[in-house]
Amino acid sequence: MPQFINDDTFGSYFETFQHTAWRLESRRGYGSDRASAKYQHWLETGELPDDSDRPWCVNVRAQTAQGKRIERVRLTDDPPTSEQRYLLAAAATNNAAGEDIRYLRRADADKHSVPALDFWLFDSVFALALHFDAVDDYLGAELVNDPASVLKLCQIRDAAWHYAIRRDEFAQQVASRV
C-alpha cells in the first residue's frame, strides 16, 4: 500500500535536503499547467511574465547558495507537445535561479531504458513518487524509502542525466525545427 505524504509538507522536502534534489518528469503535459493563467497567457502571446521572485525560485537560490544541487530531466516528445514547449520556455527562469533542467527525447529514453516515471529523489536516500490520473492531474506523492527501490531510482537518474542535454541546447534544437 503506497504511503502518501501530507501535501502540506511537500515544500519542506526542498528546504531540508542535504545535497541533491533530483527530478524526472515524463508526462506529455500536466493538468496544473494547463489550468494556469500563466500557461494560457503563454499560449496566447508566446511570452512569460517575470516570476523569478516566486517561492520556488527564491528557495532554489537559497539552496544552491549553500552548495546544494537541484536538477531535473524532462522527457520530451519529438516534436514537443505544447505543454512541453511551455515548460521549456519557463525553465529559463528556473535555470537562472540555479536549478539545472535538462532534456531527453522520449525515443532516447526508451533506447537507454529510462522509464516514464515522475519522481523527486533526495540525497540518493529517499524519493517522492508522483502519482497522476489519466488526464495528468496530480493525485499525491508517495514516500519511497526502501533501499532497493531507491537504488533503482538512482540508476534511472544516472542514465537519464548521462544522456540528457542542457536546456539551452535543447531549446536551440527545438527552435531550428520550427
N, CA and C of each residue as an Amber inpcrd file, in Angstrom:
protein
   534
   0.8450000  -1.1790000   0.0000000   0.0000000   0.0000000   0.0000000
   0.8900000   1.2420000   0.0000000   0.7180000   2.1520000  -0.9640000
   1.5550000   3.3620000  -1.0120000   1.3740000   4.2130000   0.2430000
   2.4870000   4.7990000   0.6840000   2.4670000   5.7100000   1.8200000
   2.5550000   7.1380000   1.2650000   1.3990000   7.7940000   1.1350000
   1.3710000   9.1520000   0.5950000   1.7130000  10.1480000   1.6880000
   2.4810000  11.1550000   1.3180000   2.8100000  12.2060000   2.2760000
   1.6420000  13.1840000   2.3710000   1.6350000  13.9620000   3.3950000
   0.6930000  15.0680000   3.5200000   1.1830000  16.1660000   2.5730000
   0.3670000  16.5500000   1.6050000   0.8070000  17.5390000   0.6160000
   1.1910000  18.8770000   1.2430000   0.7150000  19.1510000   2.4440000
   1.1070000  20.3900000   3.1290000   2.5950000  20.3940000   3.4690000
   3.2150000  19.2220000   3.5180000   4.6400000  19.1330000   3.8480000
   5.5280000  19.0370000   2.6080000   4.9320000  18.9840000   1.4240000
   5.6880000  18.7630000   0.1880000   6.8440000  19.7550000   0.0450000
   6.5760000  21.0280000   0.2450000   7.6100000  22.0500000   0.0730000
   8.7700000  21.9150000   1.0390000   8.5370000  21.3560000   2.2110000
   9.6130000  21.2590000   3.2110000  10.7380000  20.3310000   2.7510000
  10.4290000  19.3800000   1.8760000  11.4700000  18.4800000   1.3790000
  12.5410000  19.2560000   0.6040000  12.1720000  20.3790000   0.0400000
  13.1030000  21.1800000  -0.7630000  13.8640000  22.1920000   0.0810000
  13.5680000  22.2140000   1.3450000  14.2920000  23.0840000   2.2750000
  15.2100000  22.2850000   3.1860000  14.9490000  20.9800000   3.3380000
  15.6890000  20.1830000   4.3130000  16.6270000  19.1480000   3.7030000
  16.6670000  19.0090000   2.3840000  17.6010000  18.0370000   1.8090000
  19.0320000  18.5080000   2.0590000  19.9540000  17.5630000   2.0560000
  21.3390000  17.8790000   2.4180000  22.2410000  18.2190000   1.2320000
  22.0450000  17.5210000   0.0900000  22.9810000  17.6670000  -1.0250000
  22.2940000  17.8540000  -2.3730000  21.3920000  16.9270000  -2.7120000
  20.7760000  16.9620000  -4.0370000  19.2820000  16.6690000  -3.9870000
  18.5680000  17.3990000  -4.7940000  17.1660000  17.1140000  -5.0860000
  17.1080000  16.9450000  -6.5940000  16.6440000  15.7940000  -7.0590000
  16.6880000  15.4770000  -8.4900000  15.3190000  14.9600000  -8.9330000
  14.8750000  15.4340000 -10.0920000  13.5340000  15.0990000 -10.5790000
  13.5970000  14.4970000 -11.9740000  12.7320000  13.5090000 -12.2180000
  12.4490000  13.0270000 -13.5660000  11.0100000  13.3800000 -13.8620000
  10.7910000  14.0790000 -14.9790000   9.4430000  14.4280000 -15.4510000
   9.2080000  13.6930000 -16.7570000   8.1010000  12.9820000 -16.8390000
   7.8930000  12.1700000 -18.0300000   6.5570000  12.3980000 -18.7270000
   5.6800000  13.1550000 -18.1400000   4.3500000  13.3200000 -18.7230000
   4.4140000  14.2610000 -19.9340000   3.4790000  14.0860000 -20.8210000
   3.4130000  14.9420000 -22.0160000   2.8380000  16.3150000 -21.6790000
   2.2790000  16.4400000 -20.5080000   1.7300000  17.6950000 -20.0070000
   1.2080000  17.4580000 -18.6130000   0.9670000  18.5390000 -17.9050000
   0.4840000  18.4590000 -16.5260000  -0.7920000  19.2670000 -16.4140000
  -1.7980000  18.6710000 -15.7770000  -3.0840000  19.3360000 -15.6150000
  -2.9600000  20.6850000 -14.9290000  -2.0790000  20.7780000 -13.9470000
  -1.9150000  22.0440000 -13.2200000  -1.3920000  23.1410000 -14.1470000
  -0.5250000  22.7870000 -15.0860000  -0.0400000  23.7890000 -16.0470000
  -1.1700000  24.2310000 -16.9710000  -1.8840000  23.2620000 -17.5190000
  -2.9670000  23.5910000 -18.4570000  -4.0300000  24.4800000 -17.8170000
  -4.2370000  24.3380000 -16.5170000  -5.2580000  25.1230000 -15.8160000
  -4.7610000  26.4940000 -15.3800000  -3.4720000  26.7690000 -15.5420000
  -2.9130000  28.0180000 -15.0160000  -3.0850000  29.1870000 -15.9850000
  -3.2340000  30.3570000 -15.4160000  -3.3110000  31.5930000 -16.2130000
  -1.9900000  31.8320000 -16.9430000  -0.8880000  31.4510000 -16.3280000
   0.4380000  31.6350000 -16.9330000   0.5370000  30.8550000 -18.2490000
   0.0480000  29.6140000 -18.2340000   0.0670000  28.7910000 -19.4470000
  -0.8430000  29.3930000 -20.5070000  -2.0280000  29.8170000 -20.1360000
  -2.9630000  30.4250000 -21.0900000  -2.3630000  31.6850000 -21.7080000
  -1.6990000  32.4900000 -20.8840000  -1.0420000  33.7080000 -21.3890000
   0.0560000  33.3390000 -22.3910000   0.8470000  32.3040000 -22.0610000
   1.9060000  31.8770000 -22.9650000   1.3210000  31.3710000 -24.2910000
   0.2140000  30.6100000 -24.2280000  -0.4160000  30.1310000 -25.4550000
  -0.8550000  31.2860000 -26.3480000  -1.4020000  32.3270000 -25.7220000
  -1.9340000  33.4590000 -26.4770000  -0.8470000  34.3940000 -26.9990000
   0.2460000  34.5690000 -26.2270000   1.2400000  35.5850000 -26.5790000
   2.6270000  35.0310000 -26.8880000   2.9070000  33.8140000 -26.4350000
   4.2530000  33.2730000 -26.5770000   5.2260000  33.8670000 -25.5790000
   4.7120000  34.6240000 -24.6290000   5.5670000  35.2840000 -23.6360000
   5.2160000  34.8160000 -22.2360000   6.2260000  34.8810000 -21.3740000
   6.0280000  34.5380000 -19.9700000   6.3630000  35.7500000 -19.1080000
   5.5790000  35.9800000 -18.0480000   5.9080000  37.0760000 -17.1510000
   7.1590000  36.7420000 -16.3400000   7.8320000  37.7610000 -15.8530000
   8.9790000  37.5470000 -14.9790000   8.4380000  37.1370000 -13.6130000
   8.6290000  35.8850000 -13.2760000   8.1900000  35.4160000 -11.9660000
   9.3730000  34.8430000 -11.1830000  10.5270000  35.4450000 -11.3760000
  11.7420000  34.9720000 -10.7240000  11.7220000  35.1860000  -9.2170000
  10.7140000  35.9040000  -8.7090000  10.6050000  36.0940000  -7.2670000
   9.5870000  35.1420000  -6.6320000   9.0800000  34.1670000  -7.4070000
   8.1300000  33.2080000  -6.8260000   8.8710000  32.3150000  -5.8220000
   8.1440000  31.7210000  -4.8780000   8.7870000  30.9530000  -3.8040000
   9.7430000  29.8650000  -4.2840000   9.4020000  29.1700000  -5.3750000
  10.2950000  28.1200000  -5.8720000  11.6740000  28.6930000  -6.2020000
  11.7070000  29.7700000  -6.9540000  12.9950000  30.3550000  -7.3560000
  13.7560000  30.9240000  -6.1560000  13.0470000  31.5270000  -5.2240000
  13.6870000  32.0490000  -4.0140000  14.3770000  30.9050000  -3.2720000
  13.6750000  29.7720000  -3.1250000  14.2570000  28.6290000  -2.4330000
  15.4080000  28.0180000  -3.2290000  15.2870000  27.9270000  -4.5420000
  16.3840000  27.3870000  -5.3510000  17.6350000  28.2260000  -5.1380000
  17.4910000  29.5390000  -5.1690000  18.6580000  30.4000000  -4.9470000
  19.2470000  30.1730000  -3.5560000  18.3960000  30.0440000  -2.5490000
  18.8750000  29.8330000  -1.1800000  19.6030000  28.4960000  -1.0500000
  19.0490000  27.4460000  -1.6280000  19.6630000  26.1240000  -1.5080000
  20.9600000  26.0250000  -2.3030000  20.9670000  26.5430000  -3.5220000
  22.1840000  26.4480000  -4.3330000  23.2850000  27.3570000  -3.7930000
  22.9260000  28.4280000  -3.1090000  23.9270000  29.2870000  -2.4690000
  24.6640000  28.5230000  -1.3660000  24.0360000  27.4870000  -0.8310000
  24.6590000  26.6430000   0.1930000  25.4500000  25.4900000  -0.4320000
  25.5190000  25.4580000  -1.7530000  26.2610000  24.4050000  -2.4390000
  25.4260000  23.1890000  -2.7800000  24.1420000  23.2260000  -2.5190000
  23.2620000  22.1120000  -2.8430000  22.8940000  22.1680000  -4.3220000
  22.4770000  21.0110000  -4.8740000  22.0910000  20.9550000  -6.2790000
  20.6160000  20.5960000  -6.3980000  19.9420000  21.2950000  -7.2970000
  18.5620000  20.9620000  -7.6680000  18.5790000  20.7720000  -9.1760000
  18.2440000  19.5570000  -9.5920000  18.3640000  19.1940000 -11.0030000
  17.1270000  18.4210000 -11.4330000  16.8740000  18.4360000 -12.7520000
  15.7970000  17.5950000 -13.2770000  16.0520000  17.2910000 -14.7410000
  15.4590000  16.1980000 -15.1640000  15.4550000  15.8130000 -16.5730000
  13.9990000  15.6930000 -16.9840000  13.6920000  16.3070000 -18.1080000
  12.3480000  16.2240000 -18.6820000  12.3940000  15.3670000 -19.9350000
  11.5500000  14.3550000 -19.9800000  11.4040000  13.5670000 -21.1980000
  10.4780000  14.3390000 -22.1290000  10.8450000  14.4060000 -23.3960000
  10.0350000  15.1600000 -24.3540000   9.7640000  14.3370000 -25.6030000
   8.6700000  14.6870000 -26.2140000   8.3090000  14.0640000 -27.4810000
   8.9960000  14.8130000 -28.6120000   8.9460000  14.2350000 -29.8010000
   9.5340000  14.8710000 -30.9750000   8.4950000  14.8810000 -32.0850000
   7.8560000  16.0180000 -32.3230000   8.1250000  17.3220000 -31.7160000
   7.5090000  17.4170000 -30.3110000   8.0190000  18.3660000 -29.5030000
   7.4670000  18.5390000 -28.1600000   5.9980000  18.9680000 -28.2120000
   5.2430000  18.5190000 -27.2150000   3.8520000  18.9610000 -27.0940000
   3.8270000  20.4380000 -26.7120000   2.6770000  21.0600000 -26.8120000
   2.5480000  22.4640000 -26.3850000   2.9660000  22.6270000 -24.9320000
   2.5380000  21.6930000 -24.0850000   2.8890000  21.7710000 -22.6710000
   4.3990000  21.6320000 -22.4720000   5.0480000  20.7740000 -23.2330000
   6.5000000  20.6190000 -23.1220000   7.2260000  21.8720000 -23.6080000
   6.7100000  22.5080000 -24.6610000   7.3270000  23.7560000 -25.1300000
   7.1470000  24.8640000 -24.0930000   5.9870000  24.8910000 -23.4420000
   5.7490000  25.8530000 -22.3720000   6.7540000  25.6520000 -21.2300000
   6.9350000  24.4020000 -20.7970000   7.8860000  24.1300000 -19.7230000
   9.3180000  24.4480000 -20.1410000   9.6230000  24.2550000 -21.4080000
  10.9350000  24.6230000 -21.9220000  11.1510000  26.1350000 -21.8010000
  10.1480000  26.9060000 -22.1620000  10.2480000  28.3620000 -22.0350000
  10.3770000  28.7710000 -20.5690000   9.5690000  28.1710000 -19.7200000
   9.5700000  28.5230000 -18.3000000  10.8580000  28.0880000 -17.5950000
  11.5320000  27.0830000 -18.1210000  12.7540000  26.5750000 -17.4860000
  13.8710000  27.6030000 -17.4580000  13.8410000  28.5690000 -18.3490000
  14.8950000  29.5860000 -18.3540000  14.9570000  30.3020000 -17.0020000
  13.8030000  30.6010000 -16.4180000  13.7620000  31.2790000 -15.1260000
  14.2920000  30.3700000 -14.0260000  13.8920000  29.1000000 -14.0470000
  14.3820000  28.1530000 -13.0430000  15.8950000  27.9930000 -13.1430000
  16.4060000  27.8690000 -14.3640000  17.8530000  27.7260000 -14.5420000
  18.5900000  28.9670000 -14.0660000  18.0390000  30.1420000 -14.3300000
  18.6780000  31.3800000 -13.8760000  18.7410000  31.4340000 -12.3490000
  17.7770000  30.8080000 -11.6890000  17.7660000  30.7850000 -10.2280000
  18.7940000  29.7970000  -9.6660000  19.2670000  28.8590000 -10.5040000
  20.2730000  27.9130000 -10.0570000  19.9110000  26.4560000 -10.2410000
  18.6820000  26.1820000 -10.6700000  18.2910000  24.8100000 -10.9600000
  18.8930000  24.4280000 -12.3130000  19.2200000  23.1590000 -12.4830000
  19.7700000  22.6780000 -13.7500000  18.7450000  21.7330000 -14.3690000
  18.0090000  22.2290000 -15.3600000  16.9850000  21.4400000 -16.0390000
  17.5320000  20.9990000 -17.3900000  17.4510000  19.7150000 -17.6380000
  17.9410000  19.1460000 -18.8910000  16.8390000  18.3530000 -19.5650000
  17.0850000  17.9810000 -20.8240000  16.0550000  17.3510000 -21.6540000
  16.5660000  16.0820000 -22.3010000  15.6560000  15.1180000 -22.3980000
  15.9540000  13.8440000 -23.0280000  14.7510000  13.4600000 -23.8810000
  14.9940000  13.2730000 -25.1570000  13.8900000  12.8710000 -26.0330000
  13.3830000  11.4910000 -25.6220000  12.0750000  11.3190000 -25.6840000
  11.4310000  10.0880000 -25.2440000  12.0150000   8.8630000 -25.9710000
  12.2850000   8.9770000 -27.2560000  12.8520000   7.8470000 -28.0010000
  14.2240000   7.4670000 -27.4480000  15.0230000   8.4550000 -27.0810000
  16.3300000   8.1680000 -26.4810000  16.1760000   7.5720000 -25.0890000
  15.1970000   8.0570000 -24.3400000  14.9350000   7.4860000 -23.0150000
  14.5820000   6.0080000 -23.1530000  13.7290000   5.6890000 -24.1050000
  13.3520000   4.2910000 -24.3350000  14.5740000   3.4580000 -24.7070000
  15.4060000   4.0100000 -25.5680000  16.6020000   3.2910000 -26.0260000
  17.5620000   3.0000000 -24.8690000  17.5930000   3.8990000 -23.8730000
  18.5230000   3.7510000 -22.7490000  17.8320000   3.2690000 -21.4660000
  16.6380000   2.7010000 -21.6360000  15.8870000   2.1060000 -20.5210000
  15.5740000   3.0880000 -19.3930000  15.2720000   4.3280000 -19.7630000
  14.8050000   5.3130000 -18.7880000  13.2770000   5.2740000 -18.8400000
  12.6440000   4.7800000 -17.7890000  11.1850000   4.6270000 -17.8190000
  10.4540000   5.9460000 -17.6530000   9.2200000   5.9670000 -18.0740000
   8.3650000   7.1540000 -17.9600000   7.7820000   7.2080000 -16.5460000
   8.5770000   7.7130000 -15.6240000   8.1670000   7.8940000 -14.2360000
   8.2870000   9.3590000 -13.8640000   7.5780000   9.7560000 -12.8420000
   7.7230000  11.0950000 -12.2830000   8.0800000  10.9320000 -10.8160000
   9.2460000  11.4400000 -10.4390000   9.6630000  11.3440000  -9.0410000
  10.7030000  12.4070000  -8.7160000  10.7850000  12.7190000  -7.4400000
  11.8660000  13.5170000  -6.8720000  12.7160000  12.5640000  -6.0410000
  14.0270000  12.6360000  -6.1990000  14.9790000  11.8280000  -5.4430000
  15.8010000  12.7830000  -4.5830000  15.8510000  12.5230000  -3.2850000
  16.5500000  13.4110000  -2.3540000  17.7610000  12.7060000  -1.7570000
  18.9330000  13.2810000  -2.0030000  20.1880000  12.8140000  -1.4080000
  20.4570000  11.3280000  -1.6530000  19.8550000  10.7660000  -2.6750000
  20.0080000   9.3410000  -3.0010000  19.6030000   8.4430000  -1.8360000
  18.7150000   8.9600000  -0.9590000  18.3140000   8.2290000   0.2380000
  16.8320000   7.8930000   0.2250000  16.0150000   8.7990000  -0.2860000
  14.5720000   8.5510000  -0.3670000  14.0330000   9.3420000  -1.5480000
  12.7950000   9.0140000  -1.9250000  12.1820000   9.6650000  -3.0810000
  10.7130000   9.9370000  -2.7980000  10.1710000  10.8090000  -3.5970000
   8.7330000  11.0350000  -3.6550000   8.2930000  10.6490000  -5.0630000
   7.5530000   9.5600000  -5.1800000   6.9970000   9.1280000  -6.4680000
   5.6910000   9.8850000  -6.6650000   5.6160000  10.6340000  -7.7470000
   4.4530000  11.4760000  -8.0030000   3.4160000  10.6940000  -8.8040000
   2.1890000  10.7340000  -8.3320000   1.0980000   9.9980000  -8.9720000
   0.1550000  10.9760000  -9.6660000  -0.2840000  10.5880000 -10.8760000
  -1.1880000  11.4020000 -11.6850000  -2.3090000  10.5210000 -12.2120000
  -3.4360000  11.1450000 -12.5340000  -4.5260000  10.3840000 -13.1470000
  -4.3870000  10.4180000 -14.6660000  -5.3620000   9.8830000 -15.3650000
  -5.3000000   9.7480000 -16.8200000  -5.2820000  11.0820000 -17.5570000
  -5.7400000  12.1680000 -16.9100000  -5.7200000  13.4870000 -17.5550000
  -4.6460000  14.3830000 -16.9520000  -3.6290000  13.7600000 -16.3440000
  -2.4340000  14.4460000 -15.8590000  -2.6610000  15.3260000 -14.6400000
  -3.7250000  15.0670000 -13.8920000  -3.9290000  15.8040000 -12.6450000
  -3.1820000  15.0850000 -11.5260000  -2.5070000  15.8560000 -10.7030000
  -1.7130000  15.3450000  -9.5890000  -2.6150000  14.6950000  -8.5480000
  -2.2660000  13.4860000  -8.1210000  -3.0450000  12.7570000  -7.1150000
  -2.3570000  12.7270000  -5.7550000  -1.0400000  12.8160000  -5.7450000
  -0.3080000  12.7740000  -4.4870000   1.0970000  12.2540000  -4.6910000
   1.8830000  12.3570000  -3.6140000   3.2770000  11.9210000  -3.6330000
   3.4670000  10.7800000  -2.6480000   4.0200000   9.7090000  -3.1370000
   4.2690000   8.5180000  -2.3340000   5.7090000   8.5300000  -1.8390000
   5.8910000   8.3790000  -0.5420000   7.2270000   8.2990000   0.0330000
   7.8400000   6.9440000  -0.3060000   9.0340000   6.9660000  -0.8880000
   9.7630000   5.7490000  -1.2400000  11.0750000   5.7820000  -0.4710000
  11.2340000   4.8610000   0.4740000  12.4840000   4.8330000   1.2340000
  13.0680000   3.4290000   1.3710000  12.4750000   2.4720000   0.6830000
  13.0220000   1.1210000   0.6280000  14.3510000   1.1830000  -0.1420000
  15.4560000   0.7140000   0.4570000  16.7670000   0.8460000  -0.2010000
  16.8250000   0.2890000  -1.6270000  16.2050000  -0.8490000  -1.8900000
  16.2560000  -1.4270000  -3.2420000  15.5100000  -0.5390000  -4.2380000
  14.3810000   0.0160000  -3.8280000  13.6160000   0.9010000  -4.7160000
  14.3650000   2.2110000  -4.9520000  14.9820000   2.7310000  -3.9070000
  15.7550000   3.9720000  -4.0500000  16.9520000   3.7400000  -4.9630000
  17.6180000   2.6030000  -4.8190000  18.7550000   2.2860000  -5.6920000
  18.3190000   2.2550000  -7.1530000  17.1590000   1.6610000  -7.4390000
  16.6540000   1.6190000  -8.8180000  16.4260000   3.0380000  -9.3430000
  15.8690000   3.9190000  -8.5020000  15.6500000   5.3080000  -8.9220000
  16.9840000   6.0300000  -9.1340000  17.9900000   5.7190000  -8.3350000
  19.3210000   6.3010000  -8.5470000  19.8990000   5.8610000  -9.8910000
  19.6850000   4.6070000 -10.2530000  20.1680000   4.1130000 -11.5400000
  19.4360000   4.8010000 -12.6910000  18.1480000   5.0170000 -12.5240000
  17.3750000   5.7460000 -13.5380000  17.9110000   7.1630000 -13.6650000
  18.1460000   7.8110000 -12.5270000  18.7140000   9.1670000 -12.5370000
  20.0330000   9.2060000 -13.2950000  20.9250000   8.2720000 -12.9690000
  22.2470000   8.2720000 -13.5990000  22.1530000   8.1270000 -15.1140000
  21.2890000   7.2390000 -15.5790000  21.1310000   7.0490000 -17.0240000
  20.5110000   8.2810000 -17.6690000  19.4490000   8.8110000 -17.0670000
  18.7800000   9.9840000 -17.6440000  19.7310000  11.1700000 -17.6950000
  20.4500000  11.4100000 -16.6320000  21.3520000  12.5670000 -16.5740000
  22.4760000  12.4300000 -17.5960000  22.9670000  11.2180000 -17.7710000
  24.0610000  10.9710000 -18.7110000  23.6650000  11.3310000 -20.1430000
  22.4460000  11.0000000 -20.5360000  22.0290000  11.1920000 -21.9190000
  21.2780000  12.5100000 -22.1690000  20.8990000  13.2090000 -21.1310000
  20.1440000  14.4560000 -21.2930000  21.0600000  15.5960000 -21.7370000
  20.4430000  16.5760000 -22.3940000  21.2110000  17.7500000 -22.8300000
  20.6890000  18.9920000 -22.1080000  21.5400000  19.9790000 -22.0000000
  21.1900000  21.2170000 -21.2940000  20.0110000  21.9110000 -21.9620000
  19.2890000  22.6620000 -21.1700000  18.0740000  23.3480000 -21.6160000
  18.3330000  24.2360000 -22.8270000  19.3800000  25.0490000 -22.7840000
  19.6190000  25.9980000 -23.8790000  19.9280000  25.2800000 -25.1950000
  20.6900000  24.2030000 -25.1250000  20.9880000  23.4260000 -26.3360000
  19.7120000  22.8000000 -26.8920000  18.8880000  22.2520000 -26.0040000
  17.6350000  21.6540000 -26.4470000  16.7180000  22.7240000 -27.0530000
  16.6510000  23.8900000 -26.4380000  15.8110000  24.9770000 -26.9630000
  16.2570000  25.3710000 -28.3710000  17.5590000  25.4020000 -28.6200000
  18.0530000  25.7160000 -29.9630000  17.6300000  24.6380000 -30.9590000
  17.6890000  23.3800000 -30.5560000  17.2720000  22.2970000 -31.4420000
  15.7990000  22.4020000 -31.7860000  14.9840000  22.6950000 -30.7780000
  13.5370000  22.8230000 -30.9970000  13.2520000  24.0110000 -31.9140000
  13.9060000  25.1390000 -31.6820000  13.6930000  26.3370000 -32.4960000
  14.1170000  26.1090000 -33.9370000  15.1700000  25.3480000 -34.1630000
  15.6460000  25.1210000 -35.5270000  14.7260000  24.2060000 -36.3230000
  13.8290000  23.4950000 -35.6240000  12.9020000  22.5780000 -36.3140000
  11.5630000  23.2090000 -36.5880000  11.3390000  24.4100000 -36.0860000
  10.0260000  25.0590000 -36.2710000   9.9570000  25.7220000 -37.6230000
